[in-house]
Amino acid sequence: MTAAAWEAGAPGVLRLPSGRLVRGRGLRDPLPAGPPPTYGIYLLGAEPPLTDWESTWLRWPDFRLPADRARARAVLAEAWRRCAHERVEVACVGGRGRTGTALACLAVLDGVPASGAVTYVREHYARGAVETPWQKRYVRRFATS
């Protein structure tokens, strides 16, 4: 499916260096106005509710890391590919820790050095993104995992 990208500057939308757009959000907040995602990745400790769009659940407990890191890498790589031509959203409950970590990994896939990906996401998505030391370490090691 090909869909128009997110609107740059819309709430939660991160522009990667390549120009790809991806939306991060907190699931505890209402769905933002505008078109829905065409693909979503939900980073939760328990299975999320069904959506009206294609989605993938990654078991990722709050303040932790993905339960299956190889699967997480594959799902994030798929999201990176798809955000070139689809409305991809990445979300956890609050939209900061797990979501920020996943967005920083997407930035690495997009060419941002792993050592600077957390800073990139904090500057362009949310100042409080990537909450724990082990989430920061996960991003730094993502390029070599």
N, C-alpha and C positions, 0 to 999 in steps of 0.2 A: 504494500500500500504506500502510495506517495501522498503526502499531505504538506500543506504550507507549514513553514517553520513557525516557531513562537515569534511573537513580536519582541524585538530587542527592547530592553528597558521595562518590559512587563514585570510585575512582581515575581521574584524568585528566579528570573531567567538569567542564566550565566552564559556569556559569550566566551567560547574557548578561543585561543589564538588563531585557529584556522577559520574562525567565523561561524563554526557550528554553534547552535543554541540548544541548551538543555535547561529544563526547569527543575529546581529543587523546591520542596515544600514540606511543611509539617502536616500530617494527616489530622491532627487535632483541630486544624483551622478549616474553615469552609473552602470548598473548591473555588479557586479564583474565577472571576468572570472571564468570558471569552471561550474560545474553542477548547474542547477537552483534549487530553493527550491521545496519541494514537498507540503509544506503548508506555507502560509504567513499570518501574522496578520498585518494589516495596521491601524495605529493610526492617524487618520486624522479628521479634522472638516467637510470635505465633502467626499462623496463617491469616492474611488480611481478608476482608470481605471481598466479594466479587466486584469487578468493575465492568463498565460498559465498553471498555477498550481492552486490547491485549495487554496482559501484564505477567510479570514474573515475580515470585516471592523468593527472596533470599533470607534464610534464617540468620538473623543478626540481632542478638539480644542487645538491649539498651546499654550503652557505655562499654560495649565489648567489640569484638571483631567478628567477621563472618564465620559461621560454623564450618563451612566448607570453602576454603580459600581458593582452591582450583576452580570450583564452580563460580565463585564470585568473580574471579578474573575473566572467565568465559562470558558471563552475563554482562559485565561492564564493557568488555570488548564489543559485544553485540550492541549494547546501548550506544557506544561511541560511533559504530558504523551507522546505526539507524538515525542518530541525531543529525546526520548530514542532510537528510531529506524527510524526516518525520518529527512530530512533536513528542519528544521523549521527556518523561518526568521521572525523577528519583525522589523518593520520599520515605521518611520514617515518622515517628510520632511528632517530634518537635521540629524537625527540619534542620537541625544544626550538626549534631555529632556524627551519626551514621551517614546522613545525607551529605554533610560536608566532606566526610572522608571519601565517600564514593565519588563525589564531584572532583575532589583532588586527584583521585585515581584516573578519572576521565581526562583531567588536565594533563596528567603524565602521558596517557595514551595519545594526547593531542600534541605532544612535544615539549611541554613545560618540564624542566628538570625536576626530578623527584624531590630534590632538596628545596625547591621553591614552590612546590605545588600547593602546600597549605597556605602560604602567604598569598598566592595568587587567588585562591578561593576566598580567603578572608577579605581581600581587597575588592573582589568583583562579585561576590555572592552575599556573604554575611560575616561580619566581624568576629562572631563567636563560633564560627564553623570549626569542626574537628576539635572535640572537647578533651580528649584524654591523651596522655603521653603514648599509650600503646596504639591509639589511632594515628597519631603523628608518625610513629615508627613504621606502622603498616604502610602508610603512603610513601615514606622514604624507601622502603624495601620493595614497593610494588613493581618498579621497573625491572627488578632482577628476579622476581618470583615466578 
